[in-house]
Amino acid sequence: MKIKIDDRTLEKCAAPVSTGVARRKFLADLGALGAAALLPETLLRAQSPAVVPERRYRIDVHNHFSAPGFIAAIASRKTNQRPLELWTPSKAVEDMDKSGVATSIVSTSEPSVWFGDNEAARKLARECNDYGARLVADHPGRFGMFSTVPLPDVDGCLREIEYSQDTLKADGVCMMTSYQGKYPGDPAFEPVMSELNRRKAVVFFHPVKAECCKDLQPELAPALIELGTDTSRAIASIIFDGTASRYPDIRFIFSHGGGTMPYLMTRFGALATRPDIAQRLPNGLLHEVQKLYYDTANFYGPYPWPTMLKLVPVAHILFGTDFPFSSAGDVAKGLNEVGLKASDLHAIERENPLQLFPRFKNV
């Protein structure tokens, strides 16, 4: 089916969603995707992502969008994130349709919106969230949204959580793994965590290039090592600072299979036995690690999976692509070749995300 859409239609829509969000129903052939659960396991297991599935059923929890102001911010700072600068709604929908993705829950990628000025960050976060809400409204069922917050500005963050969750009905909140050298378990962010726990929020963590380590190896792209490493630091922060145990109603999602965390469990375990740390983990280290959720973005090759499957319940692994940096088809193909049981693969690609986002059950 040929999709007709103006690539830059939404770039003019930074005004609040209350100005009128619905223009037309997008893609009339959405169908009852919930019926995908009825497909035989052998069909799901053998399906080649090179062929457009008969029904779209995958739910992608790691998919990026770019509001006009965000594009301007990263372009002016030469962050070398060309795929984000070239992102358009039609490119996102095209990739989803090619790969059997029913719904993508979009988020603003790193470096997020804070560049040293709290007021500017608040304005850019609001633009990103209004733009994302319009994207969701203009493509019914195809997109959800993690809201953007202007951390490390805590007051601005709390205001944006209230607006994005109560007015825009966002599906969760996107945070970076660190802000100016502070990690999510830092006492400075305690008011944010308390509010997120009160709301029983889903919090999606996206890695960022840590302040400490941006130019350690200039010959290597920072994403090669540093993003996975900062993810591990963030996990260590919320576990060992006691955030995860103090705020049990937050559902945390970490990108890229938890970074390097699965391979550091021996060291994590040793630290967890220290008396001052152990008292922050009343249910034990493994309980805290296993209650987190982990996505499959850049984590779909065969080598890391034995460790992941031994450490994390399949029910806490979620399909994620990192579009536009990676294609949903590439991730689906990689997962299909890992050797997962058909039922586990289908759970990762659809049923597990639905436990967090049940509103997409009939999409």
C-alpha positions, 0 to 999 in steps of 0.5 A: 500500500502506498503511504501518502504523508507530508514529511514535514507536516508535523514540524509546524505543530509545536503549539499545544495539543489543545489547539486541535489535534485530530486531522484525519484517520491515518492508515485505514488498514490497521486491522485487529492486530490483537489477533496476531496472538492467534498465529501459530508458533511455528509461523511466528518463529519462521517468519522472515522480517524481509516479508511484510507480515500479514498482520502488524503485531510488534510493539517497539518501546525504543523508537525516537522522534525529533521535534523541530526545536530538538533538530535545531538544537543538535544540529547547531551543536554538531552532535553528529546525529544525522539520522535524528536530523533527517527523521520524519513521520513517514520514514518512521511509519514506513519502517514500522510497516515493513517490519510488522510493528503495530505501535512504536512508543517514541522518545527524545534521544540523547542528549535530550533538551538541557544545554545549560539554561533551565528556561530554554530546556523547559520550553524545548521539553514542552515543544517536544511533548506537544509535538509528540502528542500530535504525532500520537493523535494524528496516527491513531494506534501507531504511536505512544509517547514517553515524555521529555523532561528538562532535568537536571532542572528538578522543578521544571521536570516536576511541572513537565511530568504533571503536564505530560501525564495529566494533560497529554496522557503520555505513556511514561517518562523518558530520562537520560542515564545521567545529567551533568555527572549525576545519576538517577539515584542521586539525592537531588532527584529524590523529588522526581522519583517520589512523584514518579512512584506516586504515579506508578509511572513507566520510566524509560532510561536512554543512555547519554555520553557521560561527562567524565568520558566523552573524549577518552578515545577520540578514534572511537565513536562514543556510542560504541562503549560509553552508552552501554557503560552509562546504562550500567552506571544508572542501573547501579545507581538506582539499585545501590542507592536504594531508589529501586527498593524505596520506590517499588511502583516505578516500572523502569526500562533500561535500553540495550539489554542493560548495557554491560550490567549483566556481565558485571553481576559478580562485582555487583553481588560482592558490593551487595554483601557490604552491610551498608549496601545490604540494608538498602536491598531488603529483598536482595540484589537479584530481586532488584535486577530482575524487576527491571525491564530491558529492551533489545535495541542493539542487543539482538546478536547471539553472543549476549543472550545466554547471559541475559536469559539466565539473569532476567525473566523473559517477561521483562525483556521488551522489543526495542529498535532504536529507530532511526539508528537501526531498522525494526527489520534488522532487530526482528531478524536478529531476534529470530536468529537467537534461538528463542522459543517461539512463545518467548519471541512473541512475548518479547515482541508483543505480550511483554510490552502490553503488560506495561501498555495495555491500551495498545492491546487492540491495535 
